[in-house]
Amino acid sequence: MKNSPHLAITKLGFSTPLGLFFALALVFLQEGFNYYISFQTMALAFVLVLMYASKPSMINIRHLLLVFFVLSFSIGITAAYSPMVISRNTSNIILTIIGILAYALVIICLPSLVPRRVGLILYGFKRASAATVIVLASLIVLTDLSLLPFLNREALLIQNIRLVTNYAGEDVLMNELAYRTMSDLAPRIDLFYGEPSYLGIVLFSCVACYMLTSRLISDFNRSSDPSSQGSFSRGRHYRYVVVAGIISMLYLQSLSSIIYALLILFFEFRAPIGKRFSFSRLLAIFVFVAFVALVFRDSFEYALYRITMQDSISLTQRFGSLLDFGINDYLFGLKDESRIPSEGFHNGLFYIIAISGLAGIWYVFFLLRTVHRLAKPIKMSAFLVLMILALIMQNGAVFSPNKVVLFALILLPLSCARAIYQRKN
């Protein structure tokens, strides 16, 4: 089988500028003039144009449309009886539902595509994800060095006022800064994302995308060249990007980002089944753990507190709804507006269940099952299922432009995996 001409052309020409443009949009994903005139909508438009340019076909259309129809019907019932469950802040519930369903349709369609120009996606996404990880890691270092007046923890906390998804006023942020100053506590690093956990999920998504696209490109090249043998080999640049992402996520000291970093670390350094760890791998793990211990020697108690989750407000906000939902809620959705948590839904999985019940559970199951099947040939099934589940559960805004873009970092390359293995077989 000959190599795809589209792959070769994309690798040499279009992928680098496309990747850098997409990386710019990812770094400033939450910035903009308003919710619609922003980098998140620009990034979403880029994803949609890239989908069209890849000349895809669709599979599993009947099953996909059935899942989407049942989800739409269930959300419509919830909107008729309890519109505040869907959104408390909307002035037009009809437009809100249309937006939610549009984003839900894009997400579920992404892994059902069969692109013909796989190189356009794989090389562009590989460069974009690598550039984003390196840029964000560099910005984290520059933030703590305070070399620039507009790039330090205090300035970044105040600039959250202008983020398109920020709901805290200037007085709230100023009070928080004053409290931290009096308590001799430095603001946490969130760069341009409003919260460290969201910065963590962006880093996690980009590192996972880089790992996925690297493996798919390697597998495609091996299948295109019969003389090529061996498994995926990790190059020097691959190690740099992955390690930079892991260290950055650990440095944020957010509970979720710590979990993301450990997931990547486990996946990258695990020994193949039936084989022992090599001495070089054990040495690499030892050196890495020693380095992390030195970095966090002054904040060990805080990191331990985050891991043990004692009196964790974040944990309560994200998982407290689990204890409040009854059987009827899981089947039909939340129909009593008085039972909405006072802080809203900070877990997208519970939000989906609240607005659609069993239909939403089916939607999530269909998505995760597709991810598992597509990632199985490259032995990343468990890792990517956990990645998508983490993205769903990151916060309540699961159907939004910025979340669709992050979903696309994984789901669109996985659609290329289907195209590659169909061509291979």
C-alpha positions as CSV (number, residue, x, y, z in Angstrom):
1,M,0.0,0.0,0.0
2,K,1.4,3.4,-1.0
3,N,1.6,6.3,1.3
4,S,-1.2,8.8,1.1
5,P,-0.3,11.9,-1.0
6,H,-2.4,14.0,1.2
7,L,-0.4,12.9,4.2
8,A,2.9,13.7,2.6
9,I,1.8,17.2,1.4
10,T,0.3,18.0,4.8
11,K,3.4,17.0,6.6
12,L,5.7,19.2,4.5
13,G,3.4,22.2,3.9
14,F,0.2,23.0,5.7
15,S,0.5,21.4,9.1
16,T,3.0,23.8,10.7
17,P,1.1,27.1,10.2
18,L,-2.3,25.3,10.9
19,G,-0.8,23.8,14.1
20,L,0.6,27.2,15.3
21,F,-2.7,29.0,14.6
22,F,-4.6,26.3,16.5
23,A,-2.1,26.4,19.4
24,L,-2.6,30.2,19.7
25,A,-6.4,29.7,19.9
26,L,-5.9,27.0,22.6
27,V,-3.6,29.1,24.7
28,F,-6.1,32.0,24.8
29,L,-9.2,29.7,24.7
30,Q,-11.1,31.7,27.4
31,E,-10.2,35.2,26.1
32,G,-12.3,37.4,23.8
33,F,-14.6,40.4,23.6
34,N,-17.6,38.3,24.6
35,Y,-18.8,34.7,24.6
36,Y,-19.2,34.5,20.8
37,I,-16.5,36.9,19.6
38,S,-13.7,35.0,21.3
39,F,-10.8,32.5,20.7
40,Q,-13.1,29.6,21.7
41,T,-15.4,30.3,18.8
42,M,-12.5,30.8,16.5
43,A,-11.0,27.5,17.6
44,L,-14.4,25.8,17.1
45,A,-14.7,27.2,13.6
46,F,-11.1,26.0,12.9
47,V,-12.1,22.4,14.0
48,L,-15.3,22.5,11.9
49,V,-13.4,23.8,8.8
50,L,-10.7,21.1,9.4
51,M,-13.4,18.4,9.6
52,Y,-14.8,19.6,6.2
53,A,-11.4,19.9,4.6
54,S,-10.5,16.3,5.6
55,K,-13.3,15.1,3.2
56,P,-14.9,12.7,5.7
57,S,-17.7,10.2,5.4
58,M,-19.9,9.0,8.2
59,I,-20.5,5.6,9.8
60,N,-23.0,4.4,12.5
61,I,-25.4,7.1,11.3
62,R,-28.6,5.3,12.4
63,H,-27.3,4.5,15.9
64,L,-25.8,8.0,16.3
65,L,-29.1,9.7,15.2
66,L,-31.1,7.4,17.5
67,V,-29.0,8.3,20.5
68,F,-29.1,12.0,19.6
69,F,-32.9,11.9,19.0
70,V,-33.6,10.3,22.4
71,L,-31.2,12.9,24.1
72,S,-33.0,15.8,22.3
73,F,-36.5,14.5,23.3
74,S,-35.4,14.1,26.9
75,I,-33.9,17.6,27.1
76,G,-37.0,19.0,25.5
77,I,-39.2,17.4,28.3
78,T,-36.9,18.8,30.9
79,A,-37.1,22.3,29.3
80,A,-40.8,22.2,29.3
81,Y,-41.2,21.3,33.0
82,S,-38.0,22.6,34.6
83,P,-36.1,25.1,32.3
84,M,-33.9,26.3,35.2
85,V,-32.3,22.8,35.4
86,I,-30.9,23.4,32.0
87,S,-29.8,27.0,32.6
88,R,-30.4,29.6,35.3
89,N,-28.7,32.4,33.4
90,T,-30.4,32.2,30.0
91,S,-32.9,34.8,28.7
92,N,-34.1,32.5,25.9
93,I,-34.3,28.8,26.8
94,I,-35.1,27.8,23.2
95,L,-31.8,29.3,21.9
96,T,-29.9,27.6,24.8
97,I,-31.4,24.2,24.0
98,I,-30.5,24.7,20.3
99,G,-26.9,25.5,21.3
100,I,-26.6,22.6,23.7
101,L,-27.9,20.1,21.1
102,A,-25.7,21.5,18.4
103,Y,-22.6,21.1,20.5
104,A,-23.8,17.6,21.6
105,L,-24.2,16.6,18.0
106,V,-20.7,17.8,17.0
107,I,-19.2,15.9,19.9
108,I,-20.9,12.6,19.1
109,C,-20.2,13.0,15.4
110,L,-16.5,13.5,15.7
111,P,-15.5,9.9,16.4
112,S,-18.0,8.7,13.8
113,L,-16.1,10.3,10.9
114,V,-13.9,8.5,8.4
115,P,-11.5,11.2,7.1
116,R,-9.7,10.7,3.8
117,R,-7.1,13.4,4.4
118,V,-5.8,12.0,7.7
119,G,-2.5,13.8,7.6
120,L,-4.2,17.2,7.6
121,I,-5.6,16.3,11.0
122,L,-2.8,14.2,12.6
123,Y,0.2,16.4,11.7
124,G,-1.7,19.7,12.4
125,F,-3.0,18.4,15.8
126,K,0.4,17.0,16.8
127,R,2.1,20.3,16.2
128,A,-0.7,22.3,17.8
129,S,-0.7,20.1,21.0
130,A,3.1,20.1,21.3
131,A,3.3,23.9,20.9
132,T,0.5,24.5,23.4
133,V,2.2,22.3,26.1
134,I,5.5,24.0,25.6
135,V,4.0,27.5,25.6
136,L,1.9,26.9,28.7
137,A,4.8,25.3,30.5
138,S,7.0,28.3,29.6
139,L,4.3,30.8,30.8
140,I,4.0,29.0,34.1
141,V,7.8,29.4,34.6
142,L,7.7,33.1,33.6
143,T,4.7,33.7,35.8
144,D,6.6,32.7,38.9
145,L,9.8,34.5,37.9
146,S,7.7,37.8,37.6
147,L,9.9,39.1,34.9
148,L,7.1,40.9,33.2
149,P,4.7,43.2,35.0
150,F,1.6,41.8,33.3
151,L,2.7,38.2,33.8
152,N,2.6,37.4,37.5
153,R,0.1,35.6,39.7
154,E,-1.6,38.8,41.0
155,A,-2.0,40.3,37.5
156,L,-3.4,37.1,36.1
157,L,-5.9,36.8,39.0
158,I,-7.3,40.3,38.2
159,Q,-7.3,39.7,34.4
160,N,-9.9,36.9,35.0
161,I,-12.5,39.7,34.9
162,R,-12.4,39.8,31.2
163,L,-12.6,36.1,30.5
164,V,-15.6,35.1,28.5
165,T,-16.7,32.4,31.0
166,N,-16.0,34.4,34.1
167,Y,-18.9,35.2,36.5
168,A,-16.9,36.8,39.3
169,G,-17.0,40.6,39.5
170,E,-14.0,42.8,40.1
171,D,-14.9,43.3,43.7
172,V,-14.8,39.6,44.4
173,L,-11.4,39.1,42.7
174,M,-10.0,42.2,44.5
175,N,-11.2,40.8,47.9
176,E,-9.7,37.5,47.2
177,L,-6.4,39.1,46.3
178,A,-6.5,41.2,49.4
179,Y,-7.2,38.2,51.6
180,R,-4.3,36.2,50.0
181,T,-2.0,39.2,50.5
182,M,-2.9,39.5,54.2
183,S,-2.6,35.7,54.7
184,D,0.7,35.7,52.9
185,L,-0.7,33.3,50.3
186,A,0.2,33.7,46.6
187,P,-2.6,33.4,44.1
188,R,-2.7,30.0,42.4
189,I,-1.6,29.8,38.8
190,D,-4.3,29.7,36.2
191,L,-2.8,31.8,33.4
192,F,-5.7,32.7,31.0
193,Y,-8.2,30.1,32.1
194,G,-9.8,31.4,35.2
195,E,-8.9,28.4,37.4
196,P,-6.0,26.0,37.8
197,S,-8.1,22.9,37.2
198,Y,-9.1,24.2,33.8
199,L,-5.5,24.9,32.9
200,G,-4.8,21.4,34.1
201,I,-7.5,19.9,31.8
202,V,-6.1,21.9,28.8
203,L,-2.6,20.5,29.5
204,F,-4.0,17.0,29.9
205,S,-5.9,17.2,26.7
206,C,-2.9,18.5,24.7
207,V,-0.5,15.9,26.2
208,A,-3.0,13.1,25.4
209,C,-3.5,14.5,21.9
210,Y,0.2,14.6,21.3
211,M,0.7,11.0,22.5
212,L,-2.3,9.8,20.4
213,T,-1.3,11.6,17.2
214,S,2.4,10.5,17.6
215,R,1.3,6.8,17.8
216,L,-1.1,7.1,14.9
217,I,1.4,8.7,12.6
218,S,4.0,6.1,13.5
219,D,1.5,3.3,12.9
220,F,0.4,4.8,9.6
221,N,4.0,5.0,8.4
222,R,4.7,1.4,9.4
223,S,1.5,0.2,7.6
224,S,2.4,2.2,4.5
225,D,6.0,0.8,4.4
226,P,6.1,-3.1,4.5
227,S,9.8,-3.0,5.2
228,S,9.2,-1.0,8.5
229,Q,9.2,-3.2,11.6
230,G,9.0,-2.6,15.4
231,S,6.6,-0.8,17.7
232,F,6.1,2.8,18.4
233,S,9.4,4.5,19.5
234,R,9.5,7.5,21.7
235,G,11.8,10.2,20.3
236,R,13.6,12.9,22.2
237,H,11.1,15.6,21.4
238,Y,8.2,13.3,22.5
239,R,9.8,12.9,25.9
240,Y,10.3,16.6,26.3
241,V,6.7,17.4,25.5
242,V,5.2,14.7,27.8
243,V,7.5,15.4,30.7
244,A,6.9,19.2,30.4
245,G,3.2,18.5,30.6
246,I,3.5,16.2,33.6
247,I,5.6,18.6,35.6
248,S,3.4,21.6,34.7
249,M,0.3,19.7,35.9
250,L,2.0,18.7,39.2
251,Y,3.2,22.3,39.7
252,L,-0.4,23.6,39.5
253,Q,-1.2,21.6,42.7
254,S,-4.8,21.2,41.7
255,L,-6.3,17.9,42.8
256,S,-7.5,17.1,39.3
257,S,-4.3,18.1,37.6
258,I,-2.3,15.9,40.0
259,I,-4.6,13.0,39.0
260,Y,-4.1,13.8,35.3
261,A,-0.3,13.9,35.7
262,L,-0.3,10.5,37.5
263,L,-2.4,9.0,34.8
264,I,0.0,10.0,32.1
265,L,3.0,9.0,34.2
266,F,1.4,5.5,34.8
267,F,0.6,5.1,31.1
268,E,4.0,6.2,29.8
269,F,6.1,4.2,32.3
270,R,4.1,1.0,32.8
271,A,5.8,-2.2,31.8
272,P,4.1,-4.3,29.0
273,I,2.1,-7.3,30.3
274,G,4.4,-10.2,31.0
275,K,7.6,-8.2,30.9
276,R,9.7,-6.7,33.7
277,F,10.7,-3.1,34.1
278,S,14.0,-2.4,32.4
279,F,16.8,-0.9,34.5
280,S,16.7,2.3,32.3
281,R,13.0,2.7,32.9
282,L,13.3,2.2,36.6
283,L,16.2,4.7,36.7
284,A,14.1,7.2,34.7
285,I,11.2,6.9,37.2
286,F,13.6,7.3,40.2
287,V,15.1,10.5,38.7
288,F,11.7,11.9,37.9
289,V,10.3,11.2,41.4
290,A,13.4,12.7,43.0
291,F,13.0,15.8,40.9
292,V,9.3,16.2,41.7
293,A,10.1,15.7,45.4
294,L,12.7,18.5,45.3
295,V,10.2,20.8,43.5
296,F,7.4,20.2,46.0
297,R,9.5,20.0,49.2
298,D,8.1,23.4,50.4
299,S,4.5,22.6,49.6
300,F,4.2,18.9,50.6
301,E,1.6,19.5,53.2
302,Y,-0.7,21.4,50.8
303,A,-0.3,18.7,48.1
304,L,-1.0,16.0,50.7
305,Y,-4.1,18.0,51.8
306,R,-5.4,18.1,48.2
307,I,-4.8,14.3,47.8
308,T,-6.5,13.3,51.1
309,M,-9.4,15.7,50.2
310,Q,-10.1,16.7,53.8
311,D,-13.0,19.2,53.8
312,S,-12.5,19.7,50.1
313,I,-15.0,22.3,48.7
314,S,-14.0,21.4,45.2
315,L,-14.8,17.7,45.9
316,T,-18.2,18.6,47.4
317,Q,-19.1,20.8,44.5
318,R,-18.1,18.2,41.9
319,F,-19.5,15.1,43.5
320,G,-22.0,16.2,46.1
321,S,-24.9,15.8,43.6
322,L,-24.2,12.1,43.5
323,L,-25.7,11.7,47.0
324,D,-28.7,13.9,46.2
325,F,-29.9,12.1,43.0
326,G,-32.6,9.4,43.3
327,I,-33.5,6.6,41.0
328,N,-36.1,8.7,39.2
329,D,-33.5,11.4,38.6
330,Y,-31.2,8.9,36.9
331,L,-34.0,7.6,34.8
332,F,-35.9,10.8,33.8
333,G,-33.6,13.7,34.8
334,L,-34.0,16.3,37.6
335,K,-37.5,17.8,37.4
336,D,-37.5,19.7,40.7
337,E,-35.7,23.0,40.3
338,S,-35.4,23.4,44.1
339,R,-33.0,20.5,44.2
340,I,-30.4,22.2,42.0
341,P,-27.2,22.7,44.1
342,S,-26.8,26.3,45.2
343,E,-23.4,26.5,43.5
344,G,-24.8,24.8,40.3
345,F,-23.4,21.7,38.7
346,H,-19.6,21.5,38.7
347,N,-19.6,18.1,37.2
348,G,-20.7,17.7,33.5
349,L,-21.7,14.1,34.0
350,F,-24.2,15.0,36.6
351,Y,-25.4,17.9,34.5
352,I,-26.1,15.6,31.6
353,I,-28.0,13.3,33.9
354,A,-29.9,16.2,35.4
355,I,-31.2,17.5,32.1
356,S,-31.8,14.1,30.3
357,G,-31.7,11.2,32.7
358,L,-31.1,7.8,31.1
359,A,-30.9,9.3,27.7
360,G,-27.8,11.3,28.8
361,I,-26.3,8.1,30.3
362,W,-26.8,6.4,27.0
363,Y,-25.2,9.3,25.2
364,V,-22.1,9.2,27.4
365,F,-21.9,5.4,27.1
366,F,-22.1,5.6,23.3
367,L,-19.3,8.1,23.3
368,L,-17.0,6.2,25.7
369,R,-17.7,2.9,23.9
370,T,-16.7,4.4,20.6
371,V,-13.5,5.8,22.1
372,H,-12.6,2.5,23.6
373,R,-13.1,0.6,20.3
374,L,-11.1,3.2,18.2
375,A,-8.2,3.3,20.7
376,K,-7.9,-0.4,21.2
377,P,-5.5,-1.1,18.2
378,I,-3.0,1.4,19.6
379,K,-3.5,0.1,23.2
380,M,-4.7,3.4,24.6
381,S,-8.3,2.5,25.3
382,A,-8.3,2.8,29.1
383,F,-6.2,5.9,29.1
384,L,-8.4,7.8,26.5
385,V,-11.7,6.6,28.1
386,L,-10.5,8.1,31.4
387,M,-9.3,11.2,29.5
388,I,-12.7,11.8,27.9
389,L,-14.5,11.1,31.2
390,A,-12.3,13.6,33.0
391,L,-13.1,16.2,30.3
392,I,-16.8,15.5,30.8
393,M,-16.6,15.8,34.5
394,Q,-14.2,18.8,34.6
395,N,-17.1,21.3,35.2
396,G,-20.7,21.7,34.4
397,A,-20.3,23.5,31.0
398,V,-19.8,20.3,29.0
399,F,-21.8,21.5,26.0
400,S,-19.9,24.7,25.1
401,P,-17.5,25.9,22.4
402,N,-14.3,25.5,24.5
403,K,-15.2,22.0,25.6
404,V,-16.0,20.9,22.0
405,V,-12.6,22.1,21.0
406,L,-10.9,20.0,23.8
407,F,-13.0,17.0,22.9
408,A,-11.9,17.4,19.2
409,L,-8.2,17.1,20.3
410,I,-8.9,13.4,21.1
411,L,-12.0,12.5,19.1
412,L,-10.9,13.8,15.7
413,P,-7.5,12.0,15.7
414,L,-9.4,8.9,16.8
415,S,-11.6,9.2,13.7
416,C,-8.3,9.1,11.8
417,A,-7.5,5.9,13.6
418,R,-10.6,4.3,12.0
419,A,-9.6,5.5,8.6
420,I,-6.0,4.2,9.0
421,Y,-7.1,0.7,10.1
422,Q,-9.8,0.4,7.5
423,R,-7.2,1.2,4.9
424,K,-4.8,-1.2,6.5
425,N,-7.3,-4.0,6.5
